[in-house]
Amino acid sequence: MAVEEEGLRVFQSVKIKIGEAKNIPPYPGPNKMRDCYCTVNLDQEEVFRTKIIEKSLCPFYGEDFYCEIPRSFRHLSFYLFDRDVFRRDSSIGKVAVKKEDLQKYHGKDTWFPLQHVSADSEVQGKVHLDLRLSEVITDSGGVCHKVATRVLECQGLPIVNGQCDPYAAVTLLGPSRSEAKKTKVKRKTNNPQFEETFYFEVSRPFGHAKRQFDVEEEDVDKLALRVDLWNASNLKFGDEFLGGVKVPLRALGQDGVHDAWYYLQPRDTVGGKPVKVDELGSLRLNIVYTEDHVFPTEHYSPLRDLLLHSANVEPVSASAAHILGEVCREKQEAAIPLVRMFLHYGNIVPFLSAIAHAEVNRTQDPNTIFRGNSLTSKCIDETMKLAGNHYLQVTLKPIIDEICADHKPCEIDPVKLKESENLETNRENLRQYVDQIFKEITTSGVSCPTVMCDIFFSLRESAATRFQVDHDVKYTAVSSFIFLRFFAPAILSPNLFQLRPHHPDPGTSRTLTLISKTIQTLGSLAKSKSANFKETYMAAFYDYFNEQKYADAVKNFLDLISTSGRWDQKSIETPIMLKEGFMIKRAQGRKRFGIKNFKKRWFRLTNHEFTYHRTKGNARGEGALCSIPIENILAVERLEEESFKMKNMFQVIQPERALYIQANNCVEARDWIDILTKVSQCNRKRLSTYHPSAYLNGHWLCCKTSADTAPGCTPCTGGLPANIQLDVDGDRETERIYSLFSTYMNKLVNMQEACGSRSVYDGPEQEEYSSFVIDDPQETYKTLKLIVSSVQTLEQQHTKYKRDKFRKTKIGSQEHPIGDKSFQCYIRQQSESSTFSI
C-alpha cells in the first residue's frame, strides 16, 4: 500500500529472517527451561508471531516474514515471550530498531542484545501543543507573564491491555517549582481530542513577596513544560505511562508563540532515570527494509521501453534486462524486479524464451543444462514462485498439512532411529507419504498455470533442438525446474511457499527432507537412481520405486505441462482454502429486532464462499453461522475508524447489507482486503462507488444520506487483476531496476570499457572485464549508453524531488513532528546527496 506525496507514491516493505536466540536467562524454578516465541511489531502493533520452541534457552526459529507496511512507524520491534499456560505470557526482552537505523543492518545477519521491557519505554503516538506567552495586568495594577498551554489532541496512542482511556498531565518545571495540572479523561479512544488550556505564571508581578520566587526563576529560558500522557486504569497498579514530551520555554521565540506536533518519548528521555539493561541474551535477525519512491508512470517510459524490448534484441546478451543480470552482485537481485515487471506487462514468456535459448546454446553437456545459478534459472524460479503459488496450494497443501498433523515416525537411518521405533514401520510410513505426494504431483498437469506451461514448452524445444542425439533432454530440461526447483523445495520448506505458517518441528522437518529427496530423484529420470544417493539407507529405500510405472508417470506429466496450445482452465469443483483466522464482526441486522453487537468469530475464505463460524473447531464440523457466496461480494473496502471508534476495520458489501469486520492488526486487515478483492474481482455486479462510513442512527455517517439503499458517495478502490498471484505494480518494479542500475553504475562503466576493448583488441582481456558475457560489443555498447542516459535522467528527477521536499518541509507539522529522527536523518542524507549530485 502506497502513501501519496505530491504526485509521488512511497512504498515501504520489510523482509525479516528470525534466526535464533541464545543465552536467555533460565526460568526461576526447578525446570529452568522456557517455552519461547518471538513477535514482530510495528511500534506496539504485533504483525507476526513465530511458533513456540519448547524447553530451550537457545531457541532456533529459522522463520521468514515479509510484509508491505501500510502506515508510518518509528520502531521495528521484536519481543521474546515465555509462554505460561496458567497466566499471561511474560516478556523476556525486546529488540527495538529505529526506522532511521534500519539501513545499517540491511541484509546482514546481526546479533542484537535483548533489552529490558519497561512500561515507561513502550510509547508511540504524537501530541499537538499550542504555547503562548502573554502579559497579564493583575488586580493591583502589576504586570505578570503567563504561559497559556493548550493541549489540543493526540494521535496513535498505544492500546494497553485492550483499552485506552487517556488524559494529559501538564507540568511547569523550574529550579524550585513543579506545578501540575490534568485534562479530563477521554474514554475508549487512542486519538483523543482534549482542547484544554492551562495557565502558568512565569514571572513575579511588581510588589509580590520576593521570598516566594528566586530571581533566577524569572528567566523564562530556564523553565520548561512537560506533558505526559497516561492511561486511566482501574487496576490496583495505577495509571500506565503512555509517553511524554519536554518543551523548553525558549521555544516560544520572539513572538511568544509555539504551535507544534511532538512525537511522544519514553520516560527515560523526558527527565527520568535511564532504565538499567540486564543481561537477557541476544537475538539473531536479518532485516531488509525497502522504501521505494515511485514517480508517475511517464517518468519511467524510456527505461521501461528499453527493458521490455529485451526479448527482441539480437543477441539477447546485448539487451538491457540481460545487462542488469551481468552487473548485479547476485542474479537474484536482478531476477525479482525483472520477472515482476515482465509479468505485469505480459512479456515474460518471450523474454525467458530468449535468455533460455541463449543459455542452452552456450551449454556443452546436456547433463548440466540449467544447473547453474544463471539469470535464466533465477528468473524461471521467481516466475514459478509467483505464478505457481496457487498451484502449490491445490497440489501439496492438503498432504503437507496431514504430515504436519500426524507426526508419524519416518526415520529410516538406522543410526538416528529411536529405541521405541521400528525401521520397517517407518519405511512403510515414508513410502505411503511419497506415493501420495507423487500421485498428487503427476496427476496435477491440468492445474499447472498457463504461463508456466508456455515457458516449459520453450525450454523443451530449445533443449531438444540443441541436443538432438539425447532423447531425454526434453524431459530433463523441464524436470530440472518443476521437480528440482519447485516441488522439492516446497516440500522441504513449506513455510517459505505459504503452505504452512511456520517452519515445521524437527521431526516433521526430517520427514519432509526424506520425502523431498525421493521426489527430486523420481523427477530427475536419472539412469542409475540409486547412485544419486550418498546414503546407503536412501538407496535401499529407493528400491521401492524402481518400477517403470514411476518413470512413465513422470514423462506423461512432463509431456502434459510442456505441450503447446493450452486448453481453457477447467473450473475447480473442490473448494480451495485461501485464508482463515479469528476476527471480530458486527451483527449484520439480518434479524429485524436483533442486537447489533460485536463478536469474535472464525472466518474462512475459499474460492467458493466467505464464511464465519462460532469457533475454529466448528469450521470443520457444524455448518457456518453465515455464508457469503463469492459472486455476492460487490466490494471490499476499508471502514473509517470514526464509524465505531475501532481501528483496522473493513466492510464486505453484499446486495442487501454490509458485513463490518475488525482485523487484529493493520497488516492482517490489508491482507484480508486484498485477497477478498482479488477473488471477487471478476464479479459482474461489482460496485463502482461505496460508503466509507457505516449506516448508523438512520443515516450514512459519511454523506449524511438517510436512505440505507442510497448509492455510495466514494469511488471504489478496485482495479486489481483477477489473477491472485500477479498483483504487480509495474512502475514500482521499474523504480527498483533504476535503483539497481544506479547502485552498480561503476560496473556499467566497466562494461562499456570492456565493449570498447573487445572492439579494437582481440587478444587476452583484462581480468576485470572477463566476467561479462558480451557476444556483440557494438550492440551491447549502444544499449549501455541508453541505460546510462535513462538512469541519469531519473537521478536528476529524484534529486529535484528531494531538494523540493527539503525546501517545503516544516518540522513540527503533523506530518513531521518534532522528534521524528528518521525523517530528519532522511532529509540530512538527501540534502547531502542532492548537493553532491548538483
C-alpha positions in Angstrom: 0.0 0.0 0.0 1.5 3.3 -1.1 1.4 6.7 0.7 0.8 9.6 -1.7 3.3 12.5 -1.5 2.8 15.3 -4.0 2.3 13.1 -7.0 4.8 10.6 -5.9 3.9 7.2 -4.2 6.0 5.9 -1.3 6.1 2.1 -0.7 7.5 0.5 2.4 8.2 -3.2 2.8 10.3 -5.3 5.2 11.7 -8.9 4.8 12.9 -10.4 8.1 14.6 -13.7 8.9 14.2 -14.5 12.6 17.2 -16.8 13.2 17.7 -17.8 16.8 18.1 -16.6 20.4 20.9 -17.5 22.8 21.8 -17.2 26.5 18.3 -16.5 27.6 18.2 -16.3 31.5 16.8 -19.6 33.0 13.3 -19.7 34.4 13.4 -19.2 38.2 12.3 -22.6 39.1 13.5 -26.3 39.2 12.9 -26.8 35.5 14.9 -23.7 34.3 13.8 -24.2 30.7 11.5 -21.9 28.8 8.9 -22.2 26.1 9.7 -19.1 23.9 8.2 -17.4 20.9 9.1 -14.2 19.2 6.8 -11.4 17.8 7.4 -8.8 15.2 5.8 -5.4 16.0 5.4 -2.1 14.1 5.8 0.2 17.1 3.4 -1.6 19.6 1.3 -3.4 17.0 2.0 -7.1 16.6 2.1 -8.2 12.9 3.7 -11.6 13.1 4.4 -14.4 15.7 6.7 -17.3 15.4 6.0 -20.8 16.6 6.8 -21.8 20.2 10.1 -23.5 20.8 9.7 -25.6 23.9 12.2 -26.3 26.7 15.1 -24.3 25.5 17.3 -21.4 26.5 18.7 -21.1 23.0 15.6 -21.5 20.7 16.1 -21.8 17.0 13.3 -20.4 14.8 14.6 -20.1 11.2 11.4 -18.3 10.2 10.9 -15.7 7.4 8.4 -12.9 7.4 7.6 -10.4 4.6 5.0 -7.6 4.6 4.1 -4.4 2.9 4.0 -1.7 5.6 0.7 0.3 5.2 1.5 3.2 7.6 4.2 5.3 9.1 6.2 3.8 12.1 9.1 4.8 14.3 10.4 1.4 15.5 10.5 -2.1 14.2 10.5 -4.2 17.4 11.0 -7.8 18.3 9.7 -9.2 21.6 10.7 -12.5 23.1 8.0 -14.1 25.3 7.9 -17.1 27.6 4.6 -18.9 27.3 2.7 -19.6 30.5 -0.3 -21.8 30.4 -1.7 -20.6 33.7 -1.3 -16.8 33.4 -0.4 -14.2 30.9 2.8 -14.8 28.8 5.7 -12.9 30.3 8.1 -10.9 28.2 11.8 -11.8 28.4 13.2 -8.9 26.5 13.0 -6.9 23.2 15.0 -5.5 20.3 13.8 -2.2 19.1 15.4 -0.8 15.9 14.7 2.8 15.0 13.5 3.3 11.5 16.5 5.6 10.7 18.8 2.8 11.8 17.4 0.0 9.6 19.8 0.7 6.7 22.7 0.0 9.0 21.6 -3.7 9.3 20.3 -4.1 5.7 20.7 -7.7 4.6 23.2 -8.6 7.4 22.9 -11.4 9.9 23.2 -9.4 13.2 23.1 -10.4 16.8 21.0 -7.9 18.8 21.2 -7.8 22.6 17.8 -8.1 24.2 16.8 -5.0 26.2 14.6 -4.8 29.3 10.8 -4.4 28.5 9.5 -1.5 30.6 6.1 0.1 30.5 7.9 3.5 30.7 9.6 2.9 27.3 6.7 1.3 25.4 5.5 4.5 23.8 4.1 5.6 20.4 1.9 8.4 19.1 2.1 12.2 18.9 0.6 15.2 20.6 -0.4 18.7 19.4 0.5 21.6 21.7 0.0 25.3 21.4 2.0 27.5 23.8 1.6 31.3 24.2 3.4 33.8 26.5 1.3 36.8 27.3 1.4 39.8 29.7 -1.4 39.9 32.2 -2.4 43.0 34.4 -3.2 41.9 37.9 -6.0 43.4 40.1 -3.3 45.5 41.9 -2.2 47.0 38.6 1.0 45.0 38.4 2.2 43.1 35.3 3.0 39.4 35.2 3.6 36.9 32.4 1.7 33.7 32.0 2.1 30.8 29.6 -1.1 29.5 28.1 -0.6 25.8 27.4 -3.2 24.3 25.1 -3.3 20.5 24.7 -5.3 20.1 21.5 -5.2 16.4 20.6 -3.2 13.2 20.3 -2.9 10.6 17.6 -1.9 6.9 17.6 -1.6 6.3 21.3 -0.8 2.7 22.3 -3.7 0.4 23.5 -2.9 -1.0 26.9 -4.5 -4.4 27.9 -7.2 -3.8 25.3 -8.1 -0.3 26.4 -7.1 3.3 26.0 -8.6 6.0 28.4 -6.0 8.8 28.1 -5.5 12.0 29.9 -2.7 14.5 29.8 -0.7 15.8 32.8 0.9 19.3 32.2 3.7 20.4 34.5 5.8 23.6 34.6 9.3 22.7 35.6 11.8 25.1 37.1 14.7 25.2 39.6 12.3 25.1 42.6 8.8 24.6 41.3 6.7 21.8 39.8 3.1 22.9 39.1 1.0 20.1 37.6 -2.5 20.2 36.0 -4.5 17.5 34.3 -7.0 17.3 31.4 -10.2 15.3 31.6 -10.0 11.6 30.8 -11.2 10.7 27.3 -12.7 7.2 27.3 -12.2 4.4 24.7 -10.1 6.3 22.2 -6.4 6.4 21.2 -6.9 9.6 19.2 -8.3 11.9 22.0 -9.4 15.4 21.3 -8.6 17.4 24.5 -8.9 21.1 23.6 -8.0 22.2 27.1 -5.9 25.2 28.1 -3.8 25.7 31.3 -2.2 28.9 32.6 1.1 29.1 34.4 2.6 32.2 35.9 6.2 32.6 34.9 7.3 36.0 36.3 6.7 37.9 39.6 4.3 40.8 39.4 5.5 44.1 40.9 5.2 44.3 44.7 4.9 40.4 45.1 6.8 39.0 48.1 10.3 38.1 46.8 10.7 35.2 49.1 8.4 33.0 47.1 10.4 33.5 43.9 14.1 33.3 43.3 15.5 36.0 41.0 16.9 33.3 38.7 13.4 31.8 38.3 12.3 34.9 36.4 14.4 33.8 33.5 11.8 32.2 31.2 14.6 30.4 29.3 15.3 28.2 32.4 11.7 26.9 32.6 10.2 24.0 30.7 6.8 22.5 30.2 6.4 18.7 30.4 3.3 17.0 29.0 2.8 13.3 30.0 0.1 11.1 28.6 -1.4 8.5 30.9 -3.9 5.7 30.6 -6.5 6.0 33.3 -6.5 2.4 34.7 -8.9 0.8 37.2 -6.2 -1.7 38.2 -4.6 -1.6 41.6 -1.2 -1.0 39.9 -2.2 2.6 39.0 -2.2 4.5 35.7 0.0 3.5 32.8 2.5 5.9 31.3 1.9 6.3 27.5 4.6 8.8 26.7 5.7 12.4 27.2 7.4 15.5 25.8 9.5 18.2 27.4 9.3 21.7 25.8 11.8 24.4 26.9 10.0 27.8 27.1 12.8 29.3 25.0 11.0 27.5 22.1 8.4 30.4 22.3 10.8 32.7 20.4 10.4 36.4 19.9 6.7 36.4 19.2 5.9 34.3 22.3 4.0 31.6 20.3 4.9 28.0 19.7 2.4 25.7 17.9 3.8 22.2 17.0 3.3 18.5 16.9 5.6 16.3 19.0 6.4 12.6 19.0 5.9 11.2 22.4 9.1 9.9 24.0 9.9 7.2 26.6 10.1 8.4 30.2 13.9 7.9 30.4 14.4 10.5 27.8 12.0 13.1 29.2 13.5 13.6 32.6 13.5 10.2 34.3 16.4 7.9 35.2 17.7 5.6 32.4 16.4 2.1 32.6 19.1 -0.4 33.5 19.8 -3.0 30.8 20.0 -6.6 32.2 21.9 -9.4 30.6 18.9 -11.0 28.9 20.6 -12.8 26.0 20.5 -11.9 22.3 18.5 -12.5 19.1 19.9 -13.1 15.6 18.0 -11.2 12.9 18.4 -10.4 9.2 16.4 -7.3 8.3 15.9 -6.0 4.7 13.8 -2.7 4.8 13.0 -1.1 1.5 11.4 2.2 0.7 10.5 2.9 -2.9 9.7 6.5 -4.1 7.7 6.0 -7.3 7.1 8.8 -9.8 4.1 8.9 -12.2 4.3 6.3 -15.0 5.5 8.7 -17.7 8.8 9.3 -15.9 9.8 5.6 -16.5 8.9 5.3 -20.2 12.5 5.4 -21.6 13.9 2.8 -19.2 10.8 0.7 -19.2 10.6 0.6 -23.0 14.3 -0.3 -23.2 13.7 -3.2 -20.8 10.6 -4.5 -22.4 12.3 -4.6 -25.8 14.9 -7.0 -24.4 13.3 -10.1 -25.9 13.7 -8.6 -29.4 17.4 -7.7 -29.2 19.9 -9.7 -31.1 21.8 -11.1 -29.4 19.8 -11.1 -26.2 23.1 -10.6 -24.2 23.1 -7.0 -25.6 19.6 -6.3 -24.1 19.0 -4.1 -21.0 17.5 -6.9 -19.0 20.4 -9.2 -19.6 22.9 -6.4 -18.8 21.2 -5.9 -15.4 21.9 -9.5 -14.6 25.5 -9.0 -15.6 26.2 -6.0 -13.3 24.3 -7.1 -10.2 26.3 -8.8 -7.5 23.7 -11.6 -7.2 21.5 -12.8 -10.1 18.5 -13.0 -7.7 18.7 -9.2 -7.2 18.0 -8.7 -10.9 15.6 -11.5 -11.3 13.0 -10.4 -8.8 12.1 -7.0 -10.3 12.6 -8.1 -13.9 10.2 -11.1 -13.6 7.6 -9.0 -11.8 7.8 -6.2 -14.4 7.6 -8.6 -17.4 4.7 -10.5 -15.8 2.9 -7.2 -15.3 3.2 -6.2 -19.0 2.6 -9.8 -20.3 6.1 -10.2 -21.8 7.5 -12.8 -19.5 7.4 -15.8 -21.9 9.2 -14.1 -24.9 11.9 -12.8 -22.5 12.5 -16.1 -20.7 12.5 -18.0 -24.0 15.1 -15.6 -25.4 17.6 -15.9 -22.5 16.9 -19.6 -22.1 17.7 -20.2 -25.8 20.9 -18.3 -25.4 22.0 -20.3 -22.3 21.2 -23.6 -24.0 23.3 -22.7 -26.9 26.2 -21.9 -24.6 25.8 -25.3 -22.8 28.2 -28.1 -23.9 26.9 -31.0 -21.8 23.2 -31.9 -21.7 23.6 -33.3 -18.2 24.4 -29.8 -16.9 21.5 -28.0 -18.6 20.1 -25.2 -16.4 22.0 -26.5 -13.4 23.9 -23.2 -12.6 22.7 -20.1 -10.8 22.3 -18.1 -14.1 19.9 -15.3 -14.8 17.7 -17.7 -16.7 17.3 -20.2 -13.8 16.8 -17.4 -11.2 14.1 -15.7 -13.4 12.2 -19.0 -14.0 12.4 -19.8 -10.3 10.9 -16.4 -9.5 8.2 -16.8 -12.1 7.2 -20.2 -10.7 7.1 -18.8 -7.2 4.7 -16.0 -8.3 2.6 -17.7 -10.9 2.6 -21.2 -9.2 1.7 -20.3 -5.6 -2.0 -21.3 -6.1 -0.9 -24.4 -8.0 1.1 -25.5 -4.9 -1.8 -24.8 -2.6 -4.0 -27.0 -4.7 -1.4 -29.8 -5.1 0.6 -30.0 -2.0 -1.0 -28.2 0.9 -3.6 -30.9 2.0 -0.9 -33.7 2.2 1.7 -31.3 3.8 -1.0 -30.4 6.4 -1.7 -34.1 7.0 2.0 -34.9 7.5 2.5 -32.0 10.0 -0.6 -33.0 11.9 0.0 -36.8 12.1 3.6 -36.8 13.3 4.2 -40.4 12.1 7.7 -41.6 12.6 9.5 -41.8 9.2 13.2 -42.0 10.2 14.9 -44.7 8.0 18.6 -44.0 9.0 19.4 -46.9 11.5 21.8 -44.6 13.3 19.1 -42.0 14.1 16.4 -44.5 14.9 14.8 -44.1 18.4 14.5 -47.2 20.6 10.7 -47.1 20.5 10.6 -47.1 16.7 10.6 -49.9 14.2 12.6 -49.5 11.0 10.1 -51.4 8.7 7.2 -49.4 10.1 9.0 -46.1 9.5 9.8 -47.2 5.9 6.2 -48.0 5.2 5.0 -44.7 6.6 7.5 -42.8 4.5 6.7 -44.9 1.4 3.0 -44.1 1.8 3.7 -40.3 2.1 6.0 -40.4 -1.0 3.3 -42.3 -3.0 0.6 -39.8 -2.0 2.7 -36.8 -3.0 4.0 -38.4 -6.2 0.4 -39.2 -7.3 -0.8 -35.6 -6.4 2.0 -34.1 -8.5 1.8 -36.4 -11.5 -2.0 -36.0 -11.8 -1.9 -32.2 -11.4 -1.0 -31.3 -15.0 -4.4 -29.8 -15.7 -3.9 -27.3 -12.9 -0.4 -26.1 -13.9 -0.7 -22.4 -14.7 -0.7 -21.5 -18.4 2.4 -19.2 -18.2 4.4 -22.0 -16.6 3.4 -24.4 -19.4 4.3 -21.9 -22.1 7.8 -21.5 -20.5 8.3 -25.2 -20.2 7.3 -25.7 -23.9 10.0 -23.2 -24.9 12.6 -24.9 -22.7 11.8 -28.3 -24.1 12.0 -27.1 -27.7 15.4 -25.3 -27.2 16.9 -28.3 -25.4 15.7 -30.8 -28.0 17.0 -28.7 -30.9 20.4 -28.2 -29.3 21.0 -31.8 -28.2 19.2 -33.9 -30.9 21.0 -37.1 -30.0 19.9 -37.1 -26.4 16.2 -38.1 -26.4 15.7 -37.5 -22.7 16.9 -33.9 -22.7 13.4 -32.6 -23.5 12.3 -34.1 -20.2 15.3 -33.2 -18.0 15.2 -29.5 -19.2 11.7 -29.2 -17.7 12.1 -31.6 -14.7 15.2 -29.6 -13.5 12.7 -26.8 -12.8 9.4 -28.3 -11.9 10.8 -31.0 -9.6 14.2 -29.7 -8.6 13.4 -26.0 -8.1 9.6 -26.0 -7.5 8.0 -29.1 -5.9 11.1 -30.4 -3.9 11.9 -27.0 -2.2 8.2 -26.5 -1.4 8.1 -29.9 0.3 11.4 -29.2 2.1 10.4 -25.8 3.4 6.6 -25.4 3.2 6.7 -22.2 5.2 8.7 -20.4 2.5 6.0 -21.2 -0.1 3.0 -20.2 2.1 2.0 -23.8 2.6 2.5 -23.6 6.4 2.5 -20.6 8.7 5.8 -21.7 10.5 8.8 -23.9 10.0 7.9 -27.5 10.9 9.2 -29.1 14.1 12.4 -31.1 13.9 10.7 -34.5 13.5 8.4 -33.3 10.7 11.2 -31.4 9.1 13.2 -34.6 8.9 10.3 -36.5 7.3 9.8 -33.7 4.7 13.6 -33.8 3.9 13.4 -37.5 3.2 10.3 -37.1 1.0 11.8 -34.1 -0.9 15.0 -36.1 -1.7 12.9 -39.0 -3.0 10.6 -36.9 -5.1 13.5 -35.0 -6.5 15.2 -38.2 -7.6 12.0 -39.6 -9.1 11.5 -36.5 -11.2 15.1 -36.4 -12.4 14.7 -39.5 -14.6 18.3 -40.4 -13.9 19.6 -43.7 -15.5 21.0 -45.0 -12.2 18.9 -43.6 -9.5 20.3 -45.5 -6.5 23.7 -44.0 -7.3 22.2 -40.5 -6.8 22.1 -41.1 -3.0 25.2 -40.8 -0.9 23.4 -42.6 2.0 23.0 -46.4 1.7 19.7 -46.3 3.6 18.3 -43.9 1.0 19.5 -46.1 -1.9 17.8 -49.1 -0.2 14.6 -47.2 0.4 14.5 -46.1 -3.3 14.3 -49.7 -4.4 10.6 -49.5 -3.7 10.3 -47.1 -6.6 12.5 -48.8 -9.2 9.4 -49.7 -11.4 8.8 -48.4 -14.9 5.4 -47.1 -13.9 7.0 -44.2 -11.9 9.2 -43.1 -14.9 6.2 -43.4 -17.2 4.1 -41.2 -14.8 6.8 -38.6 -14.7 7.2 -38.5 -18.5 3.4 -38.3 -19.1 3.2 -35.4 -16.6 6.2 -33.5 -18.2 4.6 -34.0 -21.6 1.3 -32.6 -20.4 2.8 -29.4 -18.8 5.2 -28.7 -21.7 2.7 -29.0 -24.6 1.9 -26.0 -26.8 -1.7 -24.9 -27.3 -3.2 -25.0 -23.8 -6.8 -25.7 -23.2 -9.0 -23.4 -21.1 -8.6 -23.9 -17.3 -11.4 -26.1 -16.0 -13.5 -24.9 -13.1 -12.3 -26.5 -9.8 -15.1 -28.3 -8.1 -13.4 -28.8 -4.8 -13.3 -25.7 -2.6 -9.7 -24.5 -2.0 -8.8 -22.8 1.3 -7.3 -19.4 0.7 -7.2 -17.8 4.1 -8.7 -18.3 7.6 -8.4 -16.8 11.1 -10.2 -15.1 14.0 -11.6 -11.7 13.6 -14.4 -9.6 15.2 -17.6 -9.0 13.3 -20.6 -6.7 13.9 -24.0 -8.3 13.6 -25.4 -7.7 10.1 -29.0 -7.0 11.2 -30.5 -10.0 9.4 -33.0 -10.2 12.2 -35.2 -7.2 12.4 -35.0 -6.7 16.2 -31.6 -8.3 16.8 -28.9 -6.6 18.8 -26.1 -5.4 16.6 -23.2 -6.2 18.8 -19.6 -7.3 18.1 -18.5 -10.9 18.4 -15.3 -12.9 17.8 -15.7 -15.4 15.0 -13.6 -17.8 12.9 -13.5 -16.7 9.3 -12.8 -18.9 6.3 -12.3 -17.9 2.7 -12.4 -20.4 -0.2 -12.7 -20.0 -3.9 -16.4 -20.6 -3.5 -17.5 -18.7 -0.4 -16.7 -16.5 2.6 -18.0 -17.8 5.9 -17.7 -17.4 9.6 -18.2 -19.9 12.4 -18.6 -19.8 16.2 -15.2 -21.4 16.8 -12.3 -22.8 14.8 -13.5 -26.4 15.5 -17.0 -25.6 14.2 -15.4 -24.7 10.8 -14.7 -28.4 10.2 -17.8 -29.8 11.8 -21.1 -27.8 12.1 -22.4 -25.5 9.4 -21.4 -21.9 9.1 -23.2 -19.1 11.0 -23.1 -17.1 7.8 -22.1 -18.0 4.3 -21.5 -15.4 1.5 -21.0 -16.8 -2.0 -18.1 -15.2 -3.8 -20.4 -14.0 -6.5 -22.4 -12.0 -4.0 -19.4 -9.9 -2.9 -19.9 -6.5 -4.6 -17.0 -4.7 -3.0 -14.4 -4.9 -0.2 -13.3 -1.6 1.3 -11.8 -0.1 4.5 -14.3 1.3 7.0 -13.4 4.7 8.6 -12.4 4.5 12.2 -14.9 7.1 13.3 -17.8 4.7 12.5 -17.3 2.6 15.6 -14.2 4.1 17.2 -12.3 0.9 16.2 -9.1 0.5 14.2 -8.4 -1.9 11.4 -12.0 -2.3 10.2 -13.2 -3.2 6.8 -16.5 -4.0 5.1 -17.7 -6.8 2.8 -20.5 -5.3 0.8 -23.3 -7.6 -0.3 -26.5 -6.9 -2.3 -28.7 -6.2 0.8 -26.2 -5.3 3.5 -22.6 -4.9 4.5 -20.6 -7.1 6.9 -18.4 -5.0 9.2 -15.2 -6.8 10.4 -12.3 -5.8 12.6 -8.9 -7.5 11.9 -6.3 -8.0 14.5 -3.8 -5.5 13.1 -3.1 -3.3 10.1 -1.2 -5.9 8.1 -3.8 -8.5 8.6 -6.6 -6.1 7.6 -4.7 -5.3 4.4 -4.2 -9.0 3.6 -7.9 -9.8 4.0 -9.0 -6.8 1.9 -6.5 -7.8 -0.8 -7.4 -11.4 -1.1 -11.2 -10.8 -0.8 -10.9 -8.1 -3.5 -9.0 -10.4 -5.8 -11.3 -13.5 -5.6 -14.3 -11.3 -6.3 -12.7 -9.1 -8.9 -14.5 -10.7 -11.8 -18.0 -10.5 -10.3 -20.3 -8.9 -12.9 -22.2 -6.7 -10.4 -19.2 -5.2 -8.6 -19.9 -1.7 -7.3 -18.1 1.4 -8.6 -18.9 3.5 -5.5 -19.3 2.8 -1.8 -19.9 4.4 1.6 -16.6 4.7 3.6 -18.5 5.0 6.9 -21.3 3.0 8.5 -25.0 3.5 8.4 -26.0 4.4 12.0 -28.9 6.2 13.6 -30.8 6.5 10.4 -28.2 7.9 8.1 -24.8 7.3 6.5 -22.1 8.9 8.6 -20.0 9.8 5.5 -22.6 11.7 3.3 -25.5 12.1 5.8 -27.9 10.4 3.3 -30.9 8.9 5.2 -31.8 6.1 2.8 -29.9 2.9 3.6 -30.1 1.9 -0.1 -28.5 5.2 -1.3 -25.7 4.7 -3.8 -22.1 5.1 -2.5 -20.5 8.5 -2.2 -16.9 7.5 -2.8 -15.3 5.6 -5.8 -14.3 2.1 -5.0 -10.6 1.3 -4.9 -10.8 -1.8 -7.1 -9.0 -2.4 -10.4 -6.7 -5.2 -9.2 -6.0 -8.0 -11.7 -8.2 -11.1 -11.4 -5.2 -13.4 -11.1 -4.4 -13.6 -7.3 -0.7 -14.2 -7.7 0.2 -11.5 -10.3 -0.8 -8.3 -8.4 2.3 -6.3 -9.5 2.9 -2.5 -9.8 4.9 -2.1 -13.0 6.2 1.4 -12.1 7.4 0.3 -8.7 9.4 -2.6 -10.3 10.9 -0.2 -12.9 11.9 2.1 -10.0 13.7 -0.8 -8.3 15.5 -1.6 -11.5 16.6 2.0 -11.8 17.9 1.8 -8.2 20.0 -1.3 -9.1 21.5 0.3 -12.2 22.3 3.4 -10.1 23.9 1.2 -7.4 26.0 -0.6 -9.9 26.9 2.4 -12.1 30.6 1.7 -11.8 30.1 -1.8 -13.3 28.1 -0.3 -16.2 31.1 2.0 -16.9 33.4 -1.0 -16.7 31.2 -2.9 -19.1 31.3 0.0 -21.6 35.1 -0.1 -21.4 35.1 -3.9 -21.9 33.0 -3.4 -25.1 35.5 -0.9 -26.4 38.4 -3.1 -25.5 36.9 -6.1 -27.4 36.0 -4.0 -30.4 39.6 -2.9 -31.0 41.6 -5.7 -29.4 41.2 -9.4 -30.0 43.8 -10.8 -27.5 43.6 -11.7 -23.8 41.4 -9.2 -22.0 41.8 -7.6 -18.5 40.6 -9.6 -15.6 38.0 -7.0 -14.5 36.3 -7.3 -18.0 36.4 -11.1 -18.3 33.3 -11.8 -16.1 30.9 -10.0 -18.5 29.0 -12.0 -21.2 29.4 -9.8 -24.3 28.6 -11.5 -27.6 28.3 -8.4 -29.7 30.4 -5.4 -28.3 28.8 -2.8 -30.6 25.2 -3.7 -29.8 26.0 -4.0 -26.1 27.7 -0.6 -26.1 24.6 1.0 -27.7 22.3 -0.4 -25.1 24.7 0.6 -22.2 24.7 4.2 -23.5 20.8 4.2 -23.5 20.7 2.7 -20.0 23.1 5.3 -18.5 21.2 8.1 -20.2 17.9 6.9 -18.7 19.3 6.3 -15.3 20.9 9.8 -15.2 17.6 11.4 -16.2 15.8 9.6 -13.3 18.6 10.5 -11.0 18.0 14.2 -11.8 14.3 13.9 -11.1 14.9 12.2 -7.8 17.4 14.9 -6.9 14.9 17.7 -7.7 12.2 16.0 -5.7 14.5 15.7 -2.6 15.5 19.3 -3.0 11.9 20.5 -3.2 10.9 18.3 -0.3 13.7 19.7 1.8 12.7 23.2 1.0 8.9 22.7 1.8 9.3 20.6 4.9 8.1 22.2 8.2 9.5 20.4 11.3 6.7 20.4 13.9 3.9 19.8 11.4 1.5 16.9 11.8 3.4 15.0 9.0 6.8 15.7 10.5 6.5 16.1 14.3 9.4 17.3 16.4 11.3 14.2 17.4 10.9 12.5 14.0 14.5 11.5 13.9 14.0 9.1 10.9 12.7 12.0 8.7 15.4 14.4 9.9 18.0 11.7 9.1 16.4 11.2 5.7 16.4 14.9 4.9 20.0 15.3 6.1 21.2 12.4 3.9 19.2 13.5 0.9 20.3 17.1 1.2 23.9 15.9 1.2 23.4 13.6 -1.8 21.5 16.4 -3.6 24.4 18.8 -3.0 26.8 16.1 -4.3 24.6 15.4 -7.4 24.4 19.0 -8.2 
